[in-house]
């Protein structure tokens, strides 16, 4: 029964998104030039809860295109910062000295409709350009960061991942999206882009919100929205645990 309900809700979701896409497509037919290319997409949901299910997608993207160009769907998470430091001796004492900082998307996923050298080059170039190193610019540090994030699943390039919804309707496609458990919460953007010699990564952007269920989500939101209170509670808990440990050791040792 549960499987039937899940399957029924999935088909209802697909039908709702498909109707929206068809209406958008009809509107474009009336206003677009005959030589232009259509590129329409929508999401099954705009508020995404990262699921613990390892197989089931967190959301699905449905779209339509009559373009024969290379296409890239890009999912970009909220920006994050990492401060780079090294040890420096000052007046005979070692201290940390800031040398620069990384600014990069907390998640960057690419889904392509093809698997060729041109699209691979453009995607990797876009990923590399969106990792900013403020201070000492070092390409090797950028490559190390990208490699690390890819190993964690936060950066991803998935080629030839556009699935045809129905063989009778080859222009309609879907892209199931599964976010990693360590994906950051916050505002994301989704864009569908045509890659050619004229237009590179140019399309509308759709905003979505990603959150995690449970206690970890509450702690994350509380720490970011009430940082002073979070720091105060953390200090009180740390002091309380220290005093409790001291009393226990004194009593039993």
NORCOR-V791475 format. One record per backbone hydrogen bond with DSSP energy under -1.0 kcal/mol. NH is the residue of the N-H (numbers start at 0). CO is the residue of the C=O. If there is no record, write none. Layout:
BEGIN
NH CO
NH CO
END
This chain:
BEGIN
4 0
5 1
6 2
7 3
8 4
9 5
10 6
11 7
12 8
13 9
14 10
15 11
16 12
17 13
18 14
19 15
20 16
21 17
22 18
23 19
24 20
25 21
26 22
27 23
28 24
29 25
31 27
35 32
39 63
41 61
43 59
47 208
49 210
57 176
58 176
60 174
61 41
62 172
63 39
64 170
71 192
72 110
73 190
74 108
75 188
76 106
79 103
81 101
83 99
85 96
87 94
89 92
92 89
94 87
96 85
98 83
99 83
100 133
101 81
102 131
103 79
105 77
107 153
108 74
109 155
110 72
111 157
112 70
119 115
120 116
121 117
122 118
123 119
124 120
125 121
126 122
127 123
128 124
129 125
131 102
133 100
135 98
141 137
142 138
143 139
144 140
145 141
146 142
147 143
148 144
149 145
150 146
151 147
153 148
154 148
155 107
157 109
159 113
160 111
162 173
164 171
168 165
171 168
172 62
173 162
174 60
176 58
182 179
185 209
187 207
188 75
189 205
190 73
192 71
194 69
195 198
205 189
207 187
208 45
209 185
210 47
217 213
218 214
219 215
220 216
221 217
222 218
223 219
224 220
225 221
229 225
230 226
231 227
232 228
233 229
234 230
235 231
236 232
237 233
238 234
239 235
240 236
241 237
242 238
243 239
244 240
245 241
246 242
247 243
248 244
249 245
250 246
251 247
252 248
END
